[in-house]
Amino acid sequence: MKIAPDKRLHLAAGLAVALVVLLVTGSGELACVAAIAAGAAKELYDLGNRDRHTPDLWDFIATAAPGCVILLAVVMWQAFGSGGVRGSEVAQAHHASQFRA
């Protein structure tokens, strides 16, 4: 599958924005939101400057997608990265604490 050069630039920009936000804040959620905001801002700019630019939904998606992938990776790392399912351990501890006197 070939990815158009323009879409590759959008992917790279979204990835750069998301990685910077992730490294600065440590938040996958903020990284995702920042990539979405960057994609939306660029396409709104294009919409307002139709004489030189063409707004495109796929450009927005290409910019936003890396941030969402980073969010998914962070969530998966938090859930499974330490060698176990942390969520189930928390649930078991909570369940056990309900039966303590």
C-alpha positions as CSV (number, residue, x, y, z in Angstrom):
1,M,0.0,0.0,0.0
2,K,1.3,3.4,-1.0
3,I,0.8,6.4,1.3
4,A,0.8,9.7,-0.5
5,P,3.6,12.1,0.4
6,D,1.2,14.6,1.8
7,K,-0.4,12.0,4.1
8,R,3.1,11.0,5.3
9,L,3.8,14.6,6.2
10,H,0.5,14.7,8.2
11,L,1.4,11.4,9.9
12,A,4.9,12.7,10.8
13,A,3.5,16.0,12.1
14,G,0.9,14.2,14.3
15,L,3.5,11.9,15.6
16,A,5.9,14.7,16.4
17,V,3.2,16.7,18.3
18,A,2.0,13.6,20.2
19,L,5.5,12.5,21.2
20,V,6.4,16.0,22.4
21,V,3.3,16.2,24.5
22,L,3.8,12.7,25.8
23,L,7.4,13.4,26.8
24,V,6.5,16.7,28.5
25,T,3.4,15.6,30.3
26,G,3.6,11.9,30.5
27,S,0.0,11.7,29.5
28,G,-1.2,9.5,26.6
29,E,-4.6,11.2,26.8
30,L,-3.1,14.7,26.3
31,A,-0.9,13.4,23.5
32,C,-4.0,12.1,21.7
33,V,-5.9,15.3,22.2
34,A,-2.9,17.4,21.0
35,A,-2.6,15.4,17.8
36,I,-6.4,15.7,17.2
37,A,-6.2,19.5,17.9
38,A,-3.2,19.9,15.5
39,G,-5.1,18.1,12.8
40,A,-8.2,20.1,13.3
41,A,-6.3,23.4,13.4
42,K,-4.5,22.6,10.2
43,E,-7.7,21.7,8.4
44,L,-9.5,24.7,9.7
45,Y,-6.7,26.8,8.4
46,D,-7.0,25.2,5.0
47,L,-10.8,25.8,5.1
48,G,-10.2,29.5,5.7
49,N,-7.5,29.7,2.9
50,R,-9.1,27.8,0.1
51,D,-7.4,29.9,-2.5
52,R,-4.1,28.1,-1.6
53,H,-5.1,25.1,0.4
54,T,-7.7,22.3,0.3
55,P,-9.2,21.0,3.5
56,D,-9.3,17.2,3.6
57,L,-10.8,14.8,6.1
58,W,-8.1,12.2,5.4
59,D,-5.4,14.8,6.2
60,F,-7.1,15.4,9.6
61,I,-7.3,11.6,10.2
62,A,-3.6,11.2,9.2
63,T,-2.6,13.9,11.6
64,A,-4.7,12.7,14.5
65,A,-4.1,9.0,14.2
66,P,-0.6,8.8,15.6
67,G,-1.8,10.5,18.8
68,C,-4.5,7.9,19.2
69,V,-2.1,5.1,18.6
70,I,0.2,6.5,21.3
71,L,-2.7,6.6,23.7
72,L,-3.5,3.0,22.9
73,A,0.1,2.1,23.4
74,V,0.3,3.9,26.8
75,V,-2.9,2.2,28.0
76,M,-1.7,-1.2,26.9
77,W,1.7,-0.6,28.6
78,Q,-0.1,0.4,31.8
79,A,-2.3,-2.7,31.7
80,F,0.2,-5.3,30.5
81,G,3.7,-3.8,30.5
82,S,4.8,-4.8,33.9
83,G,4.2,-8.5,33.3
84,G,0.7,-8.8,34.5
85,V,-2.8,-7.4,34.3
86,R,-2.7,-4.6,36.8
87,G,-6.4,-4.0,36.6
88,S,-7.2,-7.5,37.8
89,E,-4.7,-7.2,40.6
90,V,-6.4,-4.0,41.7
91,A,-9.9,-5.6,41.5
92,Q,-8.7,-8.6,43.5
93,A,-7.2,-6.3,46.2
94,H,-10.4,-4.3,46.3
95,H,-12.5,-7.5,46.5
96,A,-10.4,-8.8,49.3
97,S,-10.6,-5.6,51.3
98,Q,-14.4,-5.8,51.4
99,F,-14.2,-8.9,53.5
100,R,-11.7,-7.6,56.0
101,A,-13.1,-6.8,59.5
